[in-house]
Amino acid sequence: MQQLYLICQVCKNKNIIKCYKWIKGASTSTAQEYLWKDHNIDKDHPEESEITDGDIRDIIKYITLKRQLSLEQSLITFIILDCQSLNILRNNAFRDMLHNFEQGFKIPTEARCKTII
């Protein structure tokens, strides 16, 4: 059986060549694990390939459900401990700041925040 190799296209776009052994017909779980571990890309949130010279996180627009829920909980904790009103969620500067911290974060509505609280 001929040995085949996978080449990471994300790394290749940055002029880095990473090859991984692969057998035709074998599972792609190793490649999926690599993409998640090295680039935070998962199969449930496919991304159109984009060429970037910067940090790979600059082109990621999706986050996992686990990460979304964790960020929502952190936001709620901040609002409660800092005695903020839920109106802060309407503040454009605050929303821009949250998106700059994590581009894929979907800022919860006031109703969702009330449910979490």
HELIX and SHEET records of a PDB file:
HELIX    1   1 GLN A    9  LYS A   12  1                                   4    
HELIX    2   2 SER A   29  HIS A   39  1                                  11    
HELIX    3   3 ILE A   56  ASP A   58  5                                   3    
HELIX    4   4 LEU A   65  LEU A   81  1                                  17    
HELIX    5   5 LEU A   86  ARG A   90  5                                   5    
HELIX    6   6 ASN A   92  PHE A  101  1                                  10    
HELIX    7   7 GLU A  110  ILE A  116  1                                   7    
SHEET    1   A 2 LEU A   4  ILE A   7  0                                        
SHEET    2   A 2 CYS A  19  TRP A  22 -1                                        
END                                                                             
